[in-house]
Amino acid sequence: MTTTVTRAWVLPLLAVSLLVSSLGCGGGDLPELGTVKGKVTLDGQPLAGVMVQFHPLAEGRPGSGVTDKDGNYVLMYDGGVRGTKVGANKVEINTVWPDGEPGAGQSETILPKYNSATTLKEEIKKGSNTFDFALQSK
């Protein structure tokens, strides 16, 4: 009788443990990442509330972050994981559009060369990376 009860629990427990181990913490299928932080300024002043995105030149999901009141950002990759894909990345800095509304009048001040027609590129290395961006409005 003990053997029957034990066997009745073994298969469901095994199935659950396999499912949990295959799901992991969302990191099982992540590419090699480097953490990225920095500061964004516009004409020498901190630029708050803008989206910073690093798009891998090779295939892959971008890392992104929003600047705080001091212009500082930290990139997040997926599911709360910090960083972005190691290798060459183009960088876009855009106005955040919460609820479909443009950010605080910044859409006119961030030039296309920093977003839609970006000329910004950075090489992400494994480990910690810091990239500051000093944007100009003219």
TORKOL-4160 file (C-alpha; in steps of 0.2 Angstrom, whole numbers, padded with zeros to 4 digits, m for minus):
138
<pt num="1" X="0000" Y="0000" Z="0000"/>
<pt num="2" X="0014" Y="0012" Z="0004"/>
<pt num="3" X="0022" Y="0008" Z="m0013"/>
<pt num="4" X="0006" Y="0012" Z="m0022"/>
<pt num="5" X="0004" Y="0029" Z="m0013"/>
<pt num="6" X="0022" Y="0033" Z="m0016"/>
<pt num="7" X="0021" Y="0029" Z="m0035"/>
<pt num="8" X="0005" Y="0039" Z="m0036"/>
<pt num="9" X="0015" Y="0055" Z="m0030"/>
<pt num="10" X="0031" Y="0051" Z="m0040"/>
<pt num="11" X="0024" Y="0055" Z="m0057"/>
<pt num="12" X="0015" Y="0071" Z="m0053"/>
<pt num="13" X="0030" Y="0077" Z="m0043"/>
<pt num="14" X="0042" Y="0073" Z="m0057"/>
<pt num="15" X="0031" Y="0082" Z="m0070"/>
<pt num="16" X="0030" Y="0097" Z="m0059"/>
<pt num="17" X="0049" Y="0097" Z="m0056"/>
<pt num="18" X="0053" Y="0095" Z="m0075"/>
<pt num="19" X="0041" Y="0109" Z="m0079"/>
<pt num="20" X="0048" Y="0121" Z="m0066"/>
<pt num="21" X="0066" Y="0117" Z="m0071"/>
<pt num="22" X="0062" Y="0120" Z="m0089"/>
<pt num="23" X="0054" Y="0137" Z="m0085"/>
<pt num="24" X="0068" Y="0142" Z="m0074"/>
<pt num="25" X="0068" Y="0161" Z="m0069"/>
<pt num="26" X="0066" Y="0167" Z="m0087"/>
<pt num="27" X="0085" Y="0166" Z="m0090"/>
<pt num="28" X="0087" Y="0149" Z="m0098"/>
<pt num="29" X="0087" Y="0155" Z="m0116"/>
<pt num="30" X="0095" Y="0172" Z="m0113"/>
<pt num="31" X="0109" Y="0177" Z="m0124"/>
<pt num="32" X="0126" Y="0183" Z="m0116"/>
<pt num="33" X="0122" Y="0200" Z="m0108"/>
<pt num="34" X="0131" Y="0215" Z="m0102"/>
<pt num="35" X="0124" Y="0227" Z="m0089"/>
<pt num="36" X="0123" Y="0245" Z="m0095"/>
<pt num="37" X="0120" Y="0261" Z="m0086"/>
<pt num="38" X="0123" Y="0279" Z="m0089"/>
<pt num="39" X="0117" Y="0297" Z="m0090"/>
<pt num="40" X="0108" Y="0307" Z="m0104"/>
<pt num="41" X="0110" Y="0326" Z="m0105"/>
<pt num="42" X="0103" Y="0338" Z="m0117"/>
<pt num="43" X="0113" Y="0354" Z="m0119"/>
<pt num="44" X="0122" Y="0350" Z="m0103"/>
<pt num="45" X="0107" Y="0348" Z="m0093"/>
<pt num="46" X="0100" Y="0331" Z="m0087"/>
<pt num="47" X="0086" Y="0324" Z="m0098"/>
<pt num="48" X="0073" Y="0316" Z="m0088"/>
<pt num="49" X="0059" Y="0304" Z="m0093"/>
<pt num="50" X="0066" Y="0298" Z="m0110"/>
<pt num="51" X="0068" Y="0280" Z="m0116"/>
<pt num="52" X="0085" Y="0274" Z="m0120"/>
<pt num="53" X="0086" Y="0258" Z="m0131"/>
<pt num="54" X="0100" Y="0248" Z="m0136"/>
<pt num="55" X="0096" Y="0237" Z="m0152"/>
<pt num="56" X="0108" Y="0223" Z="m0156"/>
<pt num="57" X="0115" Y="0225" Z="m0174"/>
<pt num="58" X="0114" Y="0206" Z="m0174"/>
<pt num="59" X="0097" Y="0198" Z="m0171"/>
<pt num="60" X="0090" Y="0200" Z="m0154"/>
<pt num="61" X="0078" Y="0210" Z="m0142"/>
<pt num="62" X="0083" Y="0227" Z="m0137"/>
<pt num="63" X="0087" Y="0232" Z="m0119"/>
<pt num="64" X="0079" Y="0248" Z="m0113"/>
<pt num="65" X="0077" Y="0260" Z="m0099"/>
<pt num="66" X="0070" Y="0277" Z="m0094"/>
<pt num="67" X="0080" Y="0291" Z="m0087"/>
<pt num="68" X="0076" Y="0297" Z="m0070"/>
<pt num="69" X="0075" Y="0316" Z="m0064"/>
<pt num="70" X="0095" Y="0316" Z="m0065"/>
<pt num="71" X="0096" Y="0309" Z="m0082"/>
<pt num="72" X="0102" Y="0292" Z="m0076"/>
<pt num="73" X="0096" Y="0276" Z="m0084"/>
<pt num="74" X="0099" Y="0257" Z="m0082"/>
<pt num="75" X="0095" Y="0245" Z="m0096"/>
<pt num="76" X="0083" Y="0230" Z="m0093"/>
<pt num="77" X="0082" Y="0216" Z="m0105"/>
<pt num="78" X="0068" Y="0205" Z="m0101"/>
<pt num="79" X="0058" Y="0199" Z="m0086"/>
<pt num="80" X="0067" Y="0210" Z="m0074"/>
<pt num="81" X="0084" Y="0205" Z="m0080"/>
<pt num="82" X="0097" Y="0219" Z="m0081"/>
<pt num="83" X="0107" Y="0222" Z="m0097"/>
<pt num="84" X="0107" Y="0220" Z="m0116"/>
<pt num="85" X="0115" Y="0209" Z="m0128"/>
<pt num="86" X="0134" Y="0208" Z="m0129"/>
<pt num="87" X="0141" Y="0215" Z="m0146"/>
<pt num="88" X="0137" Y="0230" Z="m0157"/>
<pt num="89" X="0121" Y="0240" Z="m0153"/>
<pt num="90" X="0113" Y="0255" Z="m0161"/>
<pt num="91" X="0106" Y="0267" Z="m0148"/>
<pt num="92" X="0090" Y="0276" Z="m0149"/>
<pt num="93" X="0085" Y="0290" Z="m0137"/>
<pt num="94" X="0066" Y="0294" Z="m0138"/>
<pt num="95" X="0052" Y="0303" Z="m0129"/>
<pt num="96" X="0042" Y="0292" Z="m0118"/>
<pt num="97" X="0024" Y="0291" Z="m0123"/>
<pt num="98" X="0014" Y="0286" Z="m0108"/>
<pt num="99" X="m0005" Y="0284" Z="m0112"/>
<pt num="100" X="m0002" Y="0289" Z="m0130"/>
<pt num="101" X="0003" Y="0307" Z="m0125"/>
<pt num="102" X="0021" Y="0314" Z="m0129"/>
<pt num="103" X="0033" Y="0317" Z="m0115"/>
<pt num="104" X="0035" Y="0334" Z="m0108"/>
<pt num="105" X="0038" Y="0344" Z="m0124"/>
<pt num="106" X="0054" Y="0334" Z="m0128"/>
<pt num="107" X="0049" Y="0327" Z="m0145"/>
<pt num="108" X="0054" Y="0343" Z="m0153"/>
<pt num="109" X="0071" Y="0344" Z="m0144"/>
<pt num="110" X="0078" Y="0326" Z="m0147"/>
<pt num="111" X="0085" Y="0327" Z="m0164"/>
<pt num="112" X="0082" Y="0312" Z="m0177"/>
<pt num="113" X="0100" Y="0308" Z="m0176"/>
<pt num="114" X="0098" Y="0302" Z="m0159"/>
<pt num="115" X="0082" Y="0291" Z="m0162"/>
<pt num="116" X="0073" Y="0288" Z="m0179"/>
<pt num="117" X="0089" Y="0291" Z="m0189"/>
<pt num="118" X="0101" Y="0287" Z="m0175"/>
<pt num="119" X="0120" Y="0289" Z="m0177"/>
<pt num="120" X="0124" Y="0282" Z="m0160"/>
<pt num="121" X="0132" Y="0265" Z="m0159"/>
<pt num="122" X="0141" Y="0256" Z="m0144"/>
<pt num="123" X="0150" Y="0240" Z="m0141"/>
<pt num="124" X="0143" Y="0230" Z="m0126"/>
<pt num="125" X="0155" Y="0220" Z="m0117"/>
<pt num="126" X="0152" Y="0206" Z="m0105"/>
<pt num="127" X="0151" Y="0213" Z="m0087"/>
<pt num="128" X="0148" Y="0231" Z="m0083"/>
<pt num="129" X="0146" Y="0245" Z="m0096"/>
<pt num="130" X="0144" Y="0264" Z="m0094"/>
<pt num="131" X="0138" Y="0275" Z="m0108"/>
<pt num="132" X="0134" Y="0293" Z="m0106"/>
<pt num="133" X="0126" Y="0303" Z="m0120"/>
<pt num="134" X="0128" Y="0322" Z="m0121"/>
<pt num="135" X="0114" Y="0327" Z="m0134"/>
<pt num="136" X="0113" Y="0343" Z="m0142"/>
<pt num="137" X="0096" Y="0352" Z="m0147"/>
<pt num="138" X="0104" Y="0360" Z="m0162"/>
